[in-house]
Amino acid sequence: MSAELRERLAPLFGAARRIADPGDTLGKRARRELPDQTRLSPASVELALARCLETGASDVELGRFSSRTPKSPRSHVLLSANVFTAALRAIATGLVASPRVFVRASRREPKMAEFLAEAAPSSFSLTHELRPEPGDQVFAYGSDATFDALRRTFPEGTLLRAHGPGFGAAAVESAAVTPQEEAELARTLSYDVALFDQRGCLSPRVVWFEGPLERARSFTRAVAWALVERERELPPGELAQRERAERELQRAALTYAGHVEPAGAGFVALLEEPPPHPPELGARSLLVIACADAADAARPHAAKVTTHATAGSAQFSAKLARILAKSRASVWGKLQSPPFDGPVDLRSLPDLD
């Protein structure tokens, strides 16, 4: 990792430290303005700033970040609104690729990019429209429909690095985990679910539970109880009408297909058979799938999994890692705060390592 790259990123990290600091004037403004912008509760914003906003990185992490990021004359970043702290890493990705970076913030949540630009004005340029030239890279975060529109708009020769829909996952090998350990896993997983009200591409939405059905039922109850506890500590924010309708539709369908445990505003559903297309739940809800082989259950969905955590033997974890080879291997409770060693979503990166 070059001294030039660290110097290029230093103002951005300095801006993040100011935003993370509740005593800084910028940190105070962020805490006042971000809840309305993000539709998260103040407590959830505070947790995200504490756990998910990167304020520095080691030389090893930055060296890996650099090796994973192709270079270009200029880079452009299209931000998503779902996870406000993700703006920092997305902009940093642009800076690792090029010293000239142009950023278009989400219209639904522009504040985080504006705070970073205010505190690090020379690092990147905010713009209302991305105008890449052939040979430039565009790091875009959003839906497949958004990427299709960009491909039609950008000139030939533009390199689009699309980070699209996905979800986090976890897997348990019950033969290697005690019931007491399962309760602790449920507690730590509840923070991953609660962060950003489960709107991010790293948010866990499914747990593959390898073992007897009765143990899976017990784990499902433990997760539901943990989510109720998290709701007392971290009240959910405002849901859009579409989100509320989708949650109730999923709850009704899963009540018919399996067993549903209430979990405060959300729920935890247990299915006895892996479905061909597991629903990508949100609004603080989770799907537990009882199965004979977690790796086999995960295999059809590997392309959608962005990050995963396992609990079990070394062989169990290694098998899941092979199946989910494009996914980040993480730990319970930190699925939404990976090392600062590249974009959070590694699925679309070229093989540069």
LINCORKA-V763169 format. One record per backbone hydrogen bond with DSSP energy under -0.5 kcal/mol. NH is the residue of the N-H (numbers start at 1). CO is the residue of the C=O. If there is no record, write none. Layout:
nh = <NH;NH>
co = <CO;CO>
//
This chain:
nh = <6;7;8;9;10;11;13;14;15;16;17;18;19;20;21;22;24;28;29;30;31;32;33;34;37;38;39;40;45;46;47;48;49;50;51;52;53;53;54;62;63;64;65;66;67;68;69;69;70;72;75;76;77;78;79;79;86;87;88;89;90;91;92;93;94;95;96;97;98;101;102;103;104;105;106;114;115;116;117;118;119;120;123;124;125;127;135;136;137;138;139;140;140;141;142;147;148;149;150;151;152;153;154;158;159;160;161;161;162;163;163;164;167;168;169;170;171;172;173;174;174;176;177;182;183;184;185;186;187;188;189;190;191;191;192;193;194;195;197;198;199;203;205;206;207;208;209;209;210;210;211;211;216;217;218;219;220;221;222;223;224;225;226;227;228;229;230;231;232;233;234;244;245;246;247;248;249;250;251;252;253;254;255;256;257;258;259;261;262;263;266;268;269;270;271;281;283;286;287;288;289;289;290;290;291;297;298;299;300;301;302;304;305;305;306;306;307;308;309;310;311;317;318;319;320;321;322;323;324;325;327;328;330;330;334;337;341;346;349;352>
co = <2;3;4;5;6;7;9;10;11;12;13;14;15;16;17;20;21;24;25;26;27;28;29;30;33;34;35;35;41;42;43;44;45;46;47;48;48;49;52;58;59;60;61;62;63;64;65;66;68;97;100;137;102;139;77;104;83;84;85;85;86;87;88;89;90;91;92;93;94;99;75;125;77;103;109;110;111;112;113;114;115;116;120;120;101;103;157;133;74;159;76;138;161;78;163;143;144;145;146;147;148;149;150;155;136;158;138;159;160;140;161;162;304;203;307;206;309;208;311;172;210;173;174;178;179;180;181;182;183;184;185;186;187;188;188;189;190;191;194;195;196;200;168;168;287;170;207;289;172;208;209;291;212;213;214;215;216;217;218;219;220;221;222;223;224;225;226;227;228;229;230;240;241;242;243;244;245;246;247;248;249;250;251;252;253;254;270;268;260;266;263;261;286;259;288;279;197;267;205;269;207;287;271;288;209;293;294;295;296;298;299;301;301;302;167;304;167;328;169;330;171;313;314;315;316;317;318;319;320;322;324;306;308;328;331;334;339;344;346;350>
//
